[in-house]
Amino acid sequence: MKLYHSPASPYARKVRTLIAEKDLTRLIEDVPTDPYANSAKFLSVNPLGKIPALVTDDGLALFDSPVICAYLDAHSEGKGEALLPASGRDRWLVMRGEALGDGLMDLGLYLITEKRKPDGEKSPTLTARRRDQVEQTLDALFSFVNELPPAFNLAHISIACALGYFDFRHAEIDWRNGRGELAAWYSDMSNRSSLAATAPI
Ligand SMILES: N[C@@H](CCC(=O)N[C@@H](CS)C(=O)NCC(=O)O)C(=O)O
């Protein structure tokens, strides 16, 4: 299988963390990809022009990260526990937690994109809304983490990758301040070998 990714992408990090967790590394060929280069070859894999994207051994092109993670979790030859429960309430809790982590990444990505725009193109109103959404989500995050099934799962991966992205790209946002339980949880997660091995660079 071919994984199109970059080491800085938090969405690709989700996939790379799952690959490490499920011991699938030897089955994956890394294809480092700059999505902004608009290469015709990459666009033939994902016309959205976004990473991560996965091409399976039977030629199926998959995107975006929730789809790729679900595929790899289901096609991992029985290695390790399922990171996305197959059914029941736990499945919805994990999918909800994954969506929360992904949404936090979306907000972080919006803010970094906005920060890099020339002055005339910036939107202070929308940026203020996105900043509020970040704070609201961070305030609520630990209670969602607490409701997750305790066994390590895809929601843990997504939320940890989102917080790691804020450390990586938004050092000015002191998200740990006043959120000691979330900070302690994240610190534990960061020591897990799959997450330590995929830290953004
Ligand atoms: N919802 C997508 C988001 C993927 C995404 O936005 N990736 C970024 C890199 S971190 C990208 O490729 N951006 C290129 C662009 O938006 O033009 C997922 O979960 O995979």
The ligand as an ORCA input file, in Angstrom:
! r2SCAN-3c Opt
* xyz 0 1
  N     -10.299     16.020      6.495
  C      -9.022     15.727      5.917
  C      -8.113     16.936      6.067
  C      -6.787     16.762      5.301
  C      -6.030     18.083      5.166
  O      -6.605     19.181      5.224
  N      -4.711     17.970      4.962
  C      -3.912     19.151      4.745
  C      -2.500     18.942      5.275
  S      -2.417     18.978      7.005
  C      -3.778     19.401      3.254
  O      -3.481     18.476      2.507
  N      -4.000     20.648      2.809
  C      -3.846     21.026      1.439
  C      -4.881     22.037      1.022
  O      -5.836     22.268      1.813
  O      -4.752     22.561     -0.069
  C      -8.452     14.477      6.602
  O      -8.904     14.133      7.717
  O      -7.602     13.788      6.016
*
